[in-house]
Amino acid sequence: MVSFNFALKLTYHKAVGITATCMLAALFVGLVWPYAASQSKTQITDWLNAPDLMLDTSVLLTVDVFFQITFCVMMAKKIAGEQLSVVQRAIYAVALWFPGLLIFPVLFALLVEIIFSFPGNDFSTLSWATATCVLIATPSLSYLIRFLLPEKDLRLELMFVVNAITAILGIIATVNGRTAVKGTNSVEWDALAGFLLIIAAGTVAGILVNRRSIRKTISKLQ
């Protein structure tokens, strides 16, 4: 899902942006092979079973999803024809060129898996061959998505949904089962009230924004 979201976001870049982003990902794969070759399946298993590391990973996941959803919001405003302020344009530029944090661990995991799958081969050759595949496959997938889904708004909705699902599944996975074994019969009323308040505030804000957009659309038509 991270890789698909990475290629999906590239559909909003021009050729220069796609080339620069894919070259960055390919260079990462090509240069990180000394560290990837030193890993072992036992060490990776220990990492995945470390609760503190998994909780840190969930924070990384949250930051990444925050930037991606921010991009979705700013792009939605542009598609709707709204005039962005100076601050909003700056936020949009940062969110657009932010490649994401999760794609690099995913590429690293891919490289480690390839090194494990081809024992006895030169690690550097495998790494740069994988980098070449990333450099070719990523823009190809991006252009394929753009061909299959030419509507920007439809791709944007898909990107939003993918990030939301990634956040939900990622947080569930990175807590490492701790919430499943630590049960409680008490209710945190303060936390519950705060959660309901956030939902209510978001609902009201959504209704107000929707009404404002409808009024602007009606005024333009008149």
C-alpha positions, -999 to 999 in steps of 0.1 A, spaced: 0 0 0 29 24 7 44 17 -27 11 21 -45 5 54 -26 40 65 -36 33 59 -73 -2 74 -70 12 107 -57 37 108 -86 7 112 -109 4 148 -97 40 156 -106 53 166 -140 81 146 -158 108 165 -139 93 158 -105 87 121 -113 123 118 -125 138 135 -95 117 115 -70 124 82 -86 161 89 -89 161 96 -51 144 63 -44 168 45 -68 199 61 -53 187 51 -18 184 15 -29 217 15 -46 237 31 -18 222 13 12 233 -22 2 263 -24 27 238 -20 56 212 -42 40 237 -70 35 247 -70 72 211 -78 83 199 -112 93 164 -126 96 169 -132 133 178 -95 138 148 -83 118 125 -106 138 139 -91 170 131 -57 157 96 -66 148 91 -80 183 105 -49 201 74 -30 214 93 3 218 106 2 183 72 -6 169 57 23 188 83 46 173 74 32 139 38 41 145 48 77 152 67 77 119 36 63 102 15 91 117 38 118 105 39 103 70 1 100 67 -3 135 80 18 149 52 0 128 26 -35 138 38 -24 174 39 -15 171 3 -49 156 -5 -66 186 12 -45 212 -6 -49 195 -40 -86 192 -34 -88 230 -30 -68 235 -62 -91 211 -82 -121 229 -68 -107 262 -82 -102 279 -48 -75 305 -46 -48 294 -22 -32 318 2 6 323 4 8 299 34 -14 274 17 7 274 -14 38 269 7 22 240 25 11 225 -8 46 228 -23 61 210 8 35 183 8 38 178 -30 76 174 -29 77 154 3 83 118 -10 71 102 23 90 85 51 76 50 48 88 44 13 124 42 24 119 14 50 98 -4 23 125 -2 -2 151 -13 24 129 -43 32 126 -51 -5 164 -50 -9 170 -72 22 145 -97 8 162 -98 -26 197 -102 -10 183 -132 11 167 -147 -20 199 -147 -41 227 -160 -18 262 -161 -33 257 -132 -57 275 -99 -54 255 -76 -31 264 -45 -49 252 -59 -83 219 -70 -67 215 -36 -51 220 -16 -83 199 -40 -103 171 -35 -78 177 3 -80 174 1 -118 141 -18 -115 128 8 -91 138 36 -114 119 20 -143 90 4 -126 79 33 -104 73 59 -131 58 32 -153 33 23 -126 26 60 -121 18 66 -158 -3 34 -158 -24 48 -129 -28 81 -147 -39 63 -179 -64 41 -160 -77 70 -138 -73 102 -158 -96 122 -134 -75 140 -108 -103 141 -82 -109 103 -85 -71 97 -80 -72 121 -50 -101 103 -34 -83 70 -39 -51 84 -24 -70 97 7 -86 63 12 -53 44 8 -36 67 34 -65 63 58 -64 25 55 -26 25 58 -28 45 91 -54 22 106 -36 -10 96 -2 4 105 -12 14 140 -28 -19 146 3 -37 134 29 -16 152 13 -18 187 25 -55 185 -5 -69 202 -1 -49 234 -36 -37 234 -49 -73 230 -33 -86 262 -38 -56 285 -75 -55 291 -95 -33 314 -130 -31 327 -129 6 336 -140 34 313 -119 65 308 -147 90 308 -124 120 302 -108 103 272 -142 92 258 -156 127 262 -126 142 245 -130 117 216 -167 125 212 -159 163 213 -133 159 185 -159 140 164 -185 166 171 -162 195 162 -151 178 130 -187 171 120 -197 208 126 -166 220 108 -173 197 78 -209 210 76 -199 246 77 -172 241 50 -196 222 29 -223 250 31 -196 276 24 -186 257 -7 -222 253 -19 -228 291 -14 -197 299 -34 -207 276 -62 -242 291 -63 -228 326 -63 -205 318 -93 -234 303 -112 -255 334 -106 
